[in-house]
Amino acid sequence: MKISPLRKPRATTGKPRPRRAAAVAVDESQKLHKVLAQAGVGSRRLMEDWIRAGRITVNGVAATIGARVGSHDRITVDGRMLRLAPAGSAVRVLLYHKPEGEIVTHDDPDGRETVFSHLPRLRGAKWISVGRLDVNTGGLLILTTSGELANRMMHPRFDVEREYAVRVFGQLTPDQLRGLEQGVELSDGSARCEQIADGGGEGSNHWYRLVVKEGRNRLVRRLFEAFGFTVSRLTRVRFGVIELPSHLRRGQSVELSAPEVARLTDWLSQPERAAAAAGVPRAASPRVPVKTRNHPRRSSPAS
C-alpha cells in the first residue's frame, strides 16, 4: 500500500474565539436528555447522570429524568444557557484537514491555535468535533452541528473504523505486525489494530497504514511504543465511510452537501450498525467513501 509523501504544515499563531452556547433544533415535547445529546453536550446516558446530579435546569427548576422540553423552554447546563433553534434546521457536516500544531478545543487557557478559529462561522449553532486529534496529529477531522450524529460516530459500541497513515523510525518485524493485530496490553486495557499494511519507506523512516476502532487518547502512538517504536508522523485519512479528500490541503475545510449528509446518516442508521451496538456480530461492510465538492471555506497555504 503506497502512501503519498506528507508535507510539514506552516506554523500558525492566533487566539481562539470565545466559546458560544450551542443551539439544537427541537420539535415540541422532546425528551430533555435527547435534546442535550443533539446539542453535543454529551451522550444520552451521560445527560441522564447530569440530570440526576442537578446540573440541568428547565425554566429555572432542577430537571428530572423523563422531562420533556420544547423550543419555548429555557434550559441551562451548569448555569449556562442552551439556545434552542427552530425545528427543521438542517444537519451540517464539515471536513477539515487539520495541520499539526492545532488543538481541537473551543477554549485553550494557553492561547494556542485551535481548529475552530479556521472554520466557517455559524449563527445559532456551533461546530461539534467528531472525536479529537492531538496537537501533533494531522489529517481528517469531521465536525457537525448535530450532537446525535457526533455521538453515534464516536460511541465504541458502533465500531466505527479510523484509518491512519503512520511513519515510524525503523521497521516492524512480521511477528510485531501480527502482535499489533492480535492485541497489545496498554495501561488502560488491551488494544489492537483491525488491519495493518506496510507502506514502504526510505532510510530509517517507514510508513504503515492501519485501522483501529477506538478513539482512546494517543492510541496509535502507544501501540507502536509498546514495541519500542517512535511515531514521527501520524495522519488520519479515514473515519467510517468518510475519507480525507485528496484535493483538501492542510488548513482547508469543505462542507458535505445535503445528499452526502443524508448518505452518512443512513449509513449510521443501518440495521447492521444497530446490531453491532447491541453486541450482535456483523459482517464487514465495504468502504463507501463520501465524495465532496472542491469548495474549501478557508485556506492557509500548505508548506
C-alpha positions as CSV (number, residue, x, y, z in Angstrom):
1,M,0.0,0.0,0.0
2,K,1.7,3.2,-1.2
3,I,1.4,6.3,0.9
4,S,2.0,9.7,-0.6
5,P,4.7,11.9,0.9
6,L,3.4,14.3,3.5
7,R,4.4,17.9,3.9
8,K,5.0,19.8,7.1
9,P,2.4,22.5,7.7
10,R,3.4,26.1,8.2
11,A,3.3,27.2,11.8
12,T,0.4,29.4,12.7
13,T,-0.5,31.7,15.5
14,G,-3.6,33.3,16.9
15,K,-6.1,33.2,19.8
16,P,-9.2,31.0,19.9
17,R,-12.6,32.7,19.7
18,P,-14.8,32.7,22.8
19,R,-16.9,29.7,23.2
20,R,-20.6,30.1,22.4
21,A,-23.7,28.4,23.6
22,A,-24.9,25.5,21.4
23,A,-28.1,25.5,19.5
24,V,-30.2,22.5,18.7
25,A,-33.3,22.0,16.6
26,V,-36.2,20.6,18.6
27,D,-39.9,19.9,18.0
28,E,-42.4,20.3,20.7
29,S,-42.1,17.9,23.7
30,Q,-38.9,16.0,23.1
31,K,-37.1,14.3,25.9
32,L,-34.6,16.5,27.6
33,H,-31.7,14.1,27.5
34,K,-32.2,13.7,23.8
35,V,-32.2,17.4,23.2
36,L,-29.0,17.8,25.2
37,A,-27.3,15.0,23.2
38,Q,-28.3,16.6,19.9
39,A,-26.7,19.8,21.1
40,G,-23.4,18.0,21.6
41,V,-23.4,18.4,25.4
42,G,-22.8,14.7,25.9
43,S,-24.3,11.2,25.3
44,R,-27.9,10.5,26.4
45,R,-26.7,8.3,29.2
46,L,-24.3,11.0,30.5
47,M,-27.1,13.6,30.3
48,E,-29.3,11.4,32.4
49,D,-26.5,11.3,35.0
50,W,-26.2,15.1,34.9
51,I,-29.9,15.4,35.3
52,R,-29.8,13.2,38.4
53,A,-26.9,15.3,39.7
54,G,-28.9,18.5,39.4
55,R,-26.7,20.1,36.8
56,I,-29.6,20.7,34.4
57,T,-32.5,23.2,34.9
58,V,-35.6,23.8,32.8
59,N,-37.2,27.2,33.3
60,G,-35.3,27.8,36.5
61,V,-36.2,24.4,38.1
62,A,-34.0,21.4,38.5
63,A,-34.8,18.9,35.7
64,T,-36.0,15.4,36.3
65,I,-35.5,12.2,34.4
66,G,-38.1,11.8,31.7
67,A,-38.7,15.6,31.4
68,R,-39.8,16.8,28.0
69,V,-39.0,20.2,26.5
70,G,-39.8,22.4,23.6
71,S,-38.5,25.4,21.8
72,H,-40.2,27.7,24.4
73,D,-38.3,26.2,27.4
74,R,-35.2,27.7,29.0
75,I,-32.5,25.1,29.6
76,T,-29.3,25.7,31.5
77,V,-26.3,23.3,31.8
78,D,-24.2,24.2,34.9
79,G,-25.8,27.6,34.8
80,R,-25.0,28.2,31.1
81,M,-28.0,28.8,28.7
82,L,-28.6,26.3,25.9
83,R,-30.2,28.1,23.0
84,L,-32.8,26.1,21.0
85,A,-33.0,26.5,17.3
86,P,-36.3,26.2,15.3
87,A,-37.4,22.7,14.4
88,G,-36.3,21.6,10.9
89,S,-32.8,23.0,11.0
90,A,-30.6,21.0,8.6
91,V,-27.7,19.0,10.0
92,R,-24.4,20.3,8.7
93,V,-21.2,18.3,8.3
94,L,-17.8,19.8,7.7
95,L,-14.5,18.1,6.8
96,Y,-11.3,19.8,7.9
97,H,-7.7,18.9,7.0
98,K,-6.1,19.6,10.4
99,P,-2.4,20.6,10.4
100,E,-0.1,19.6,13.1
101,G,0.2,22.2,15.8
102,E,-3.5,23.0,16.2
103,I,-5.6,21.7,19.1
104,V,-9.2,20.5,19.0
105,T,-10.9,22.6,21.7
106,H,-13.1,25.6,21.8
107,D,-11.2,27.2,24.8
108,D,-7.5,26.9,25.5
109,P,-6.2,28.8,28.5
110,D,-2.7,28.9,26.9
111,G,-4.0,30.7,23.8
112,R,-2.8,28.1,21.4
113,E,-4.1,27.9,17.8
114,T,-7.3,25.9,17.7
115,V,-9.1,24.3,14.7
116,F,-12.2,26.3,15.4
117,S,-10.5,29.6,14.6
118,H,-10.3,28.4,11.0
119,L,-13.8,27.1,10.5
120,P,-16.8,28.9,8.8
121,R,-18.8,30.9,11.3
122,L,-22.2,29.6,12.4
123,R,-25.3,31.5,13.6
124,G,-27.4,29.9,16.3
125,A,-25.3,26.7,16.4
126,K,-21.7,25.5,16.9
127,W,-19.4,23.0,15.3
128,I,-19.0,19.8,17.3
129,S,-15.9,17.7,16.6
130,V,-16.3,14.0,15.9
131,G,-13.5,12.8,18.2
132,R,-10.2,14.6,18.5
133,L,-6.7,14.6,17.1
134,D,-3.9,15.5,19.4
135,V,-1.7,18.5,18.7
136,N,0.9,16.5,16.8
137,T,-1.5,14.6,14.7
138,G,-3.0,15.9,11.4
139,G,-5.5,14.7,8.8
140,L,-9.2,14.3,8.7
141,L,-11.3,16.0,11.3
142,I,-15.1,15.7,11.0
143,L,-17.3,18.4,12.5
144,T,-21.1,18.7,12.7
145,T,-23.9,20.7,14.1
146,S,-25.6,17.5,15.3
147,G,-24.5,16.1,18.7
148,E,-26.6,13.0,18.0
149,L,-24.6,12.3,14.8
150,A,-21.3,13.0,16.5
151,N,-22.1,10.7,19.4
152,R,-23.1,7.8,17.1
153,M,-19.9,8.1,15.2
154,M,-17.7,8.2,18.3
155,H,-19.5,5.7,20.5
156,P,-17.4,2.5,20.8
157,R,-20.4,0.3,20.5
158,F,-20.8,1.2,16.9
159,D,-17.3,0.0,15.9
160,V,-16.6,2.9,13.5
161,E,-13.2,2.5,11.9
162,R,-10.5,5.1,12.0
163,E,-7.7,4.7,9.4
164,Y,-4.3,6.3,9.8
165,A,-1.0,6.7,7.9
166,V,1.8,6.3,10.3
167,R,5.5,7.0,9.9
168,V,8.0,5.5,12.4
169,F,11.7,5.2,12.9
170,G,12.6,1.6,12.0
171,Q,10.7,-1.3,10.5
172,L,8.4,-3.8,12.3
173,T,9.1,-7.5,12.1
174,P,6.4,-9.9,10.9
175,D,5.9,-11.0,14.5
176,Q,5.4,-7.5,15.6
177,L,2.9,-6.8,12.9
178,R,1.0,-9.9,14.0
179,G,1.2,-8.7,17.6
180,L,-0.4,-5.4,16.7
181,E,-3.3,-7.3,15.1
182,Q,-3.6,-9.8,17.9
183,G,-3.6,-7.2,20.7
184,V,-1.3,-5.3,23.0
185,E,-1.8,-4.7,26.7
186,L,-1.7,-1.0,27.5
187,S,-2.0,0.9,30.7
188,D,-5.8,1.4,30.2
189,G,-6.5,-2.1,28.8
190,S,-5.8,-4.1,25.7
191,A,-6.0,-2.7,22.2
192,R,-5.4,-3.9,18.7
193,C,-5.2,-2.9,15.1
194,E,-8.0,-4.2,12.9
195,Q,-5.7,-4.1,9.9
196,I,-2.1,-3.0,9.3
197,A,-0.3,-2.8,6.0
198,D,3.3,-2.0,5.1
199,G,3.6,1.3,3.2
200,G,7.3,1.2,2.5
201,G,9.9,3.9,3.2
202,E,13.4,5.2,2.7
203,G,16.3,5.1,5.2
204,S,15.3,4.9,8.8
205,N,11.7,6.1,8.1
206,H,9.0,3.6,7.4
207,W,5.3,4.0,6.6
208,Y,2.3,1.9,7.7
209,R,-1.4,2.1,7.1
210,L,-3.6,0.8,9.9
211,V,-7.2,0.7,11.1
212,V,-8.5,0.9,14.6
213,K,-12.0,1.1,16.0
214,E,-11.3,3.1,19.2
215,G,-10.7,6.7,19.9
216,R,-8.6,6.4,23.1
217,N,-6.1,9.1,23.8
218,R,-2.8,8.6,21.8
219,L,-3.9,5.0,21.0
220,V,-1.9,4.6,17.7
221,R,1.3,6.1,19.2
222,R,1.0,3.9,22.3
223,L,0.5,0.8,20.2
224,F,3.8,1.4,18.4
225,E,5.6,2.5,21.6
226,A,4.7,-0.9,23.1
227,F,7.1,-2.4,20.6
228,G,9.7,0.2,21.1
229,F,9.0,2.4,18.0
230,T,8.5,6.2,18.0
231,V,5.9,7.6,15.7
232,S,7.3,10.6,13.8
233,R,4.2,11.4,11.7
234,L,0.6,10.5,12.2
235,T,-2.3,11.4,9.8
236,R,-5.9,10.3,9.9
237,V,-7.1,9.5,6.4
238,R,-10.5,8.0,7.0
239,F,-13.2,8.0,9.7
240,G,-16.0,5.5,8.9
241,V,-17.2,5.9,5.4
242,I,-15.6,9.4,5.0
243,E,-12.2,9.7,3.5
244,L,-9.9,12.7,3.6
245,P,-10.4,14.3,0.1
246,S,-7.2,14.3,-1.9
247,H,-7.8,17.9,-3.0
248,L,-8.2,19.2,0.5
249,R,-5.0,20.9,1.6
250,R,-3.9,21.5,5.2
251,G,-5.9,24.2,6.9
252,Q,-8.8,23.9,4.4
253,S,-12.4,22.7,5.0
254,V,-15.2,21.6,2.8
255,E,-18.8,21.1,3.7
256,L,-20.8,18.0,2.7
257,S,-23.9,18.6,0.5
258,A,-27.4,17.7,1.8
259,P,-27.4,14.4,-0.1
260,E,-24.0,13.5,1.3
261,V,-25.2,14.2,4.8
262,A,-28.2,12.0,4.2
263,R,-25.9,9.2,2.9
264,L,-23.9,9.5,6.1
265,T,-26.9,9.4,8.4
266,D,-28.4,6.5,6.5
267,W,-25.1,4.6,7.0
268,L,-25.2,5.3,10.7
269,S,-28.8,4.0,10.9
270,Q,-28.2,0.8,9.0
271,P,-29.7,-2.3,10.8
272,E,-26.3,-4.0,11.0
273,R,-24.9,-1.0,12.8
274,A,-27.7,-1.2,15.3
275,A,-26.9,-4.9,15.7
276,A,-23.3,-4.1,16.4
277,A,-24.3,-1.6,19.1
278,A,-26.4,-4.4,20.7
279,G,-23.4,-6.7,20.6
280,V,-24.5,-8.9,17.7
281,P,-21.6,-9.8,15.3
282,R,-21.9,-8.4,11.8
283,A,-20.2,-8.9,8.5
284,A,-17.7,-6.3,7.5
285,S,-19.2,-3.7,5.1
286,P,-17.3,-2.4,2.1
287,R,-15.9,1.1,2.3
288,V,-18.2,3.7,0.7
289,P,-16.3,7.0,0.6
290,V,-18.4,10.2,0.8
291,K,-17.3,12.4,-2.1
292,T,-17.1,16.1,-1.6
293,R,-17.1,19.1,-3.9
294,N,-13.9,21.2,-4.1
295,H,-15.0,24.4,-2.4
296,P,-12.9,25.0,0.7
297,R,-14.3,27.6,3.0
298,R,-11.0,29.0,4.2
299,S,-7.5,28.1,3.3
300,S,-4.0,28.6,4.5
301,P,-1.0,27.9,2.3
302,A,0.5,24.4,2.6
303,S,4.2,24.4,3.1
